[in-house]
Amino acid sequence: MRNYSERSITAERIRYKRSRSVLGSSSLPLALTFRCSFSIMTYEGVLLGMGNPLLDISAVVDEEFLNKYDLKPNNAILAEEKHLSLYDELAAKYNVEYIAGGATQNTIRVAQWMLQIPGATSYMGCIGKDKFGEEMKKNAAVAGVNAHYYEDETALTGTCAVCVVGGERSLVANLSAANCYKIDHLKRPENWQLVEKANYIYIAGFFLTVSPDSIQLVAEHAAAKNKVFMMNLSAPFICEFFRDAQDKALHYVDFVFGTETEARTFARVHGWETGNVEEIAVKISALPKASRTHKRITVITQGCDPVVVAEDGKVRLFPVILLPKEKLVDTNGAGDAFVGGFLSQLVQEKSIDDCVKAGCYAANVIIQRSGCTYPEKPDFR
């Protein structure tokens, strides 16, 4: 079925206006109205994300700040006791911005922005019953995402310190309420219907630290119903310390996303004697798989180097959109945005080429802004 975008609908409207004196009507043709409505209905709830919703506390800091808290550039970790004072110091010493985030939520928001189809995406995760939780709900609504949050009565909404140095970010996540998600929330009829409605389901690897049983339930559903199930390696520590849960989930995964650092960590943990990202991508794609309906495709980003896509034992490389260093503002959310752009085309059954191009476009937009934010409308063609 043809997908009528806003641009194509406008073109149809212009062509129709030119002939309306002959047709004797000023409204859109009935057939076009039906096709447009049906197209929007087809995409309702097509993409579901589950993950850890976090409020990003973002600021440009200095090397001294990173060293004080033992942080590394371009890395993501969970907060330990030594990091707890970091958040107050960040807010006190630097000019901070508060942005609704969390890896999966970022991806779903970007996909919704790229699609520009109301209600195309849904999201589940846990927040606290506090002002930051209310901000999260408002943000999701403004973004057009159908968010069904589990609201914990005792824990505060999770936060993530985004420490930016030279455009590179170091993330320190204090999950708090995000760590309290329960499978019982997923099983509620009003929430499970989001799973049943979705044809594409995406979960970042970070959720393995919170509710692997929820991931397993959704993964088994996707395999049984021939849906597309997708995950992200997300961070080196996920590959290192949550290997068993990750391997169990990967058995069901149709699309694996990650960065070159995460891919090399995954390879090392699994005893693969190679650091070649292309070889690693092929090996990940060839791992045992629960469903044979969809072949597994591995997509690895490498910063300013080409995107690696492994499919059917072969590798293709896709150039990224190069950006002058003076235009780089913040790499936070770049990987999330890439996946969001990619998924926005995948759910429309576009080619892998188009998916990668959309991913590169979305990432390029995000890194020129503070946090995972975007303009009102995308300009992707």
Secondary structure by P-SEA (a helix, b strand, c coil): cccccaaaaaaaaaaaaaaccccccccccaaaaaaaaaaaaaacccbbbbcbbbbcccccccaaaaaaacccccccccccccccaaaaaaaaccbbbbbbccaaaaaaaaaaaaacccccccbbbbbcccaaaaaaaaaaaaaccccccccccccccbbbbbbbcccbbbbbbcccccccccccccccaaaaaaaaaccbbbbccccccccaaaaaaaaaaaaaabbbbbbbcccccccccaaaaaaaaaccccbbbbcaaaaaaaaaaaccccccaaaaaaaaaacccccccccbbbbbbccccbbbbbcccbbbbbbcccccccccccccaaaaaaaaaaaaaaaacccaaaaaaaaaaaaaaaaaccccccccccccc
